[in-house]
Amino acid sequence: MKLFRSCSTLSLVTRHLSLVTKVAVVLVTCHLSLVTAFAQRDYFTPEEVELIRDAQQIDQRIDLLVKLIDRRFSAAGIDVGAAKVISKDSDTWGSLTGSRSDYLLDIKRIMQKAIDDIDNLSERPDSMVIDPNDPQKKDKKPKGFGDLFPKAVRSLAAAATRWKPPLTTALPATKDEKDRGSILDSIDMCDEIIASVAKLPAEVKKEKH
């Protein structure tokens, strides 16, 4: 201990310069990390961001995210049995730009967002937003968490059931490891989504009069 405390002036200067160098390296590294983060590709178009912001009710939000995922599948050239995308819809949804690899990663990210939105609401049911302008509630009793949450989960599960087979088919023909990773992650999420339906209360079928 005494040996290090009684070091020479030259040693102190050297240590000081070494410390300054280390701090400079850390600052440069942090700066480059921030630049990389901001340079990452947005996986929503500006128009889609606005649509998501407006779709606060959980069933509407999930239906919208399903549509956005279907758009990426179409752009990637993968048929998932969704409604055909009409070119004039670009005014509403925005134009998609990117490569097949980009779209596969988008699919994974948007699917994860849908899962996160459902999980977050399941933990905080009181935070659910009810859209007062929902056309489905006209002249009907307003629906709450018990109605809309299961509806959202089943809607996402129905979509995941469509998505999984084409993803499984696309996997063997995909050679790029990054793309394979996106596909495998999406398949795993499809399984997770489909399995989640079993956790819901039994669906009550309406009697026909």
C-alpha positions as a printed Julia matrix, in Angstrom:
209×3 Matrix{Float64}:
   0.0     0.0     0.0
   2.77    2.48    0.96
   4.7     1.66   -2.17
   1.86    2.78   -4.44
   1.16    5.89   -2.36
   4.76    7.1    -2.62
   5.01    6.88   -6.39
   6.99    9.49   -8.31
   5.58   12.58  -10.0
   6.21   10.94  -13.37
   4.19    7.92  -12.35
   1.32   10.17  -11.24
   1.34   11.99  -14.58
   1.4     8.69  -16.43
  -1.55    7.38  -14.44
  -3.44   10.61  -15.04
  -2.89   10.39  -18.78
  -3.93    6.75  -18.73
  -7.15    7.67  -16.93
  -7.9    10.46  -19.42
  -7.34    8.03  -22.3
  -9.72    5.47  -20.78
 -12.41    8.1   -20.26
 -12.0     9.29  -23.86
 -12.36    5.71  -25.13
 -15.53    5.21  -23.08
 -17.04    8.46  -24.38
 -16.26    7.6   -27.99
 -17.71    4.1   -27.53
 -20.92    5.51  -26.02
 -21.2     8.02  -28.86
 -20.81    5.31  -31.5
 -23.4     3.16  -29.72
 -25.89    6.03  -29.74
 -25.24    6.72  -33.42
 -25.82    3.04  -34.22
 -29.03    2.98  -32.19
 -30.42    6.05  -33.95
 -29.35    4.68  -37.32
 -31.43    1.53  -36.89
 -34.25    1.14  -39.37
 -37.74    2.05  -38.17
 -40.01   -0.97  -38.57
 -43.19    1.13  -38.71
 -44.01    3.73  -41.33
 -44.97    7.2   -40.01
 -48.55    6.5   -41.08
 -48.59    3.22  -39.16
 -47.28    4.95  -36.05
 -50.26    7.29  -36.13
 -52.68    4.39  -36.63
 -51.16    2.53  -33.68
 -51.39    5.63  -31.52
 -55.1     5.92  -32.34
 -55.84    2.21  -31.73
 -55.79    2.24  -27.93
 -58.5    -0.36  -27.33
 -56.74   -3.74  -27.12
 -58.82   -5.63  -29.69
 -58.41   -2.78  -32.19
 -54.67   -2.56  -31.46
 -54.13   -6.3   -32.03
 -56.19   -6.35  -35.24
 -54.09   -3.44  -36.5
 -50.78   -5.12  -35.63
 -51.97   -8.29  -37.38
 -52.63   -6.22  -40.49
 -49.15   -4.68  -40.29
 -47.55   -8.12  -39.99
 -49.59   -9.38  -42.95
 -48.26   -6.45  -44.99
 -44.68   -7.49  -44.22
 -45.37  -11.08  -45.19
 -46.76   -9.87  -48.51
 -43.75   -7.61  -49.07
 -41.44  -10.54  -48.3
 -43.24  -12.7   -50.87
 -44.69  -15.1   -48.28
 -48.37  -16.04  -48.67
 -50.08  -16.3   -45.28
 -53.66  -16.33  -46.54
 -54.29  -12.69  -45.68
 -56.41  -10.21  -47.6
 -54.61   -8.86  -50.64
 -52.82   -5.55  -50.16
 -54.2    -2.83  -52.43
 -51.68   -0.31  -53.76
 -53.96    2.65  -53.05
 -53.85    1.72  -49.35
 -50.34    3.18  -49.2
 -51.91    6.59  -48.51
 -53.35    5.18  -45.3
 -50.62    2.75  -44.26
 -47.54    4.29  -45.84
 -45.19    2.7   -48.34
 -42.99   -0.17  -47.2
 -39.33   -0.06  -48.12
 -36.65   -2.62  -47.36
 -35.33   -6.06  -48.19
 -36.75   -9.5   -47.43
 -34.39   -9.64  -44.48
 -35.81   -6.33  -43.2
 -39.38   -7.58  -43.48
 -38.61  -10.84  -41.66
 -37.1    -8.83  -38.81
 -40.1    -6.46  -38.87
 -42.45   -9.44  -38.53
 -40.56  -10.66  -35.48
 -40.52   -7.22  -33.86
 -44.18   -6.42  -34.48
 -45.23   -9.88  -33.28
 -43.26   -9.25  -30.09
 -44.98   -5.89  -29.67
 -48.39   -7.57  -29.95
 -47.37  -10.06  -27.25
 -46.01   -7.28  -25.04
 -49.2    -5.23  -25.39
 -51.29   -8.23  -24.33
 -48.95   -9.18  -21.47
 -48.84   -5.61  -20.15
 -52.62   -5.37  -20.12
 -52.99   -8.79  -18.46
 -50.84   -7.48  -15.58
 -52.75   -4.18  -15.33
 -56.37   -4.77  -16.44
 -57.47   -1.44  -14.96
 -55.29    0.36  -17.49
 -57.4    -0.82  -20.44
 -58.7     1.93  -22.7
 -62.25    1.75  -24.05
 -62.83    3.51  -27.35
 -66.02    5.6   -27.01
 -66.33    5.7   -30.79
 -66.14    1.95  -31.34
 -68.87    1.25  -33.95
 -69.37   -2.26  -32.53
 -70.69   -0.79  -29.27
 -73.45    1.28  -30.85
 -76.76    0.61  -29.07
 -75.04   -2.12  -27.03
 -73.8    -2.41  -23.48
 -70.18   -1.17  -23.29
 -67.69   -4.03  -23.17
 -64.91   -4.31  -20.63
 -61.72   -6.26  -20.02
 -63.54   -9.58  -19.71
 -64.89   -9.21  -23.25
 -62.17   -7.38  -25.14
 -59.05   -9.04  -23.75
 -60.02  -12.62  -24.73
 -61.16  -11.31  -28.1
 -57.75   -9.76  -28.71
 -55.89  -12.91  -27.68
 -58.03  -15.14  -29.89
 -57.63  -12.74  -32.81
 -53.84  -12.85  -32.49
 -53.9   -16.64  -32.09
 -55.98  -17.04  -35.25
 -53.4   -14.98  -37.12
 -50.51  -16.96  -35.6
 -52.18  -20.15  -36.79
 -52.05  -18.72  -40.32
 -48.48  -17.5   -39.99
 -46.75  -20.57  -38.59
 -47.05  -22.99  -41.57
 -45.63  -20.52  -44.17
 -42.83  -19.61  -41.78
 -42.02  -23.28  -41.25
 -42.01  -23.82  -45.0
 -39.76  -20.79  -45.6
 -37.15  -21.89  -43.06
 -35.35  -24.68  -45.02
 -34.99  -22.44  -48.09
 -33.52  -19.58  -46.06
 -29.73  -19.71  -45.94
 -28.88  -16.41  -44.24
 -28.37  -17.06  -40.52
 -29.84  -13.72  -39.49
 -32.99  -14.38  -41.5
 -33.22  -17.92  -40.11
 -33.0   -16.46  -36.63
 -35.88  -14.07  -37.35
 -38.0   -16.91  -38.72
 -37.23  -19.25  -35.82
 -38.05  -16.55  -33.28
 -41.33  -15.81  -35.06
 -42.25  -19.51  -35.1
 -41.57  -19.73  -31.37
 -43.79  -16.7   -30.77
 -46.55  -18.23  -32.89
 -46.44  -21.31  -30.66
 -46.55  -19.12  -27.57
 -49.5   -17.13  -28.88
 -51.48  -20.2   -29.91
 -50.87  -21.86  -26.54
 -52.06  -18.75  -24.69
 -55.66  -19.36  -25.76
 -55.81  -22.33  -23.38
 -55.31  -19.9   -20.48
 -58.48  -17.97  -21.34
 -61.89  -18.68  -19.81
 -64.06  -20.93  -21.95
 -65.73  -18.98  -24.73
 -69.45  -18.57  -24.2
 -71.36  -19.21  -27.4
 -74.38  -17.02  -28.02
 -77.66  -18.83  -28.36
 -79.57  -18.37  -31.58
 -83.15  -17.16  -31.25
